[in-house]
């Protein structure tokens, strides 16, 4: 399975779950008057829009190179992942904080609180299923790494964003459920407002983390350390190369650009040198299918 297949499946799981949850939360928010529930509904609608943007970014990243973009459009997915992080901050986090602050002073109390509890319980189950689906897809691509190592090292911004969204949604639902239960048990509706603020703070923190993660990819990040080291070992082992002088990799969405400077084995003719370089490039692309561009410079020193 390709990395993009894993991303598409994770995004689809999240989209279907969030769409159903958003509609259910909206109805429950109107019936109960819960600020935490309304914050959660807005969060779910924002997530639906976010998944649509990620789908768009994945499609745009597949466009073929052209004279204006000779290295292709792979980094489009990084741009749209960054936009999603901003939306999570503005539409999700800031609105939830605003709603909570507003409700602290003007909350009229909850109506039919058990409806809110039931909806939140069902939503937690659905969101948990979405997160489980995302983790299943991540497990297929993270190999021997721990989940946290994969998050730090992954170049799949869209999959990291979906994981962040699903985690935020599940924690937010838990906050909302606790807030509603405390409001019912104590008879104090302020707990519901505080829950809305807590959800907002959580979303803001996660959106900042996602934005920081995607920023590195936007400004130009190398391929993963493991991939870069495997490329280095393969080039060093090639009989055509006497010494590898320098190696640069650049992650461009799902594809990788590689720049090589190497001292080649002596050749009698220029044609022989070119043939040796072509053999190295062909072997590199065969071993690493994600390598789309190879720039090879023969030299005597770095």
Number of C-alpha atoms within 10 A of each C-alpha: 8 9 14 15 11 20 22 18 16 26 26 19 20 27 22 15 23 27 17 15 22 22 15 17 25 18 17 25 24 13 15 18 19 30 33 32 31 25 32 28 25 20 27 26 21 21 27 21 16 26 26 16 18 28 18 14 22 24 14 17 19 17 13 12 12 10 7 7 10 9 17 20 22 23 25 22 29 28 17 23 31 26 17 27 26 19 20 28 23 17 19 28 27 20 21 33 25 15 19 28 18 14 23 18 10 12 18 12 19 21 15 14 20 15 16 27 19 13 20 25 15 14 23 20 13 20 25 17 16 26 24 16 20 24 18 14 20 22 16 12 16 16 10 9 12 10 14 9 11 18 20 10 16 17 23 24 27 28 26 22 27 29 24 19 26 25 18 23 25 19 17 25 24 18 22 31 23 17 26 28 17 17 21 18 10 10 12 15 23 24 24 30 32 22 29 33 29 21 30 30 19 21 30 25 14 20 26 16 15 24 21 13 23 26 17 13 24 19 9 13 15 18 23 15 11 10 13 17 13 14 17 16 12 14 22 16 12 16 11 20 19 16 18 21 17 14 16 14 22 19 22 27 25 20 20 20 18 21 14 18 19 23 18 20 13 11 13 7 9 9 10 12 17 12 14 18 19 13 13 19 20 12 14 19 14 11 13 14 10 16 21 16 16 17 11 16 15 18 13 12 11 10
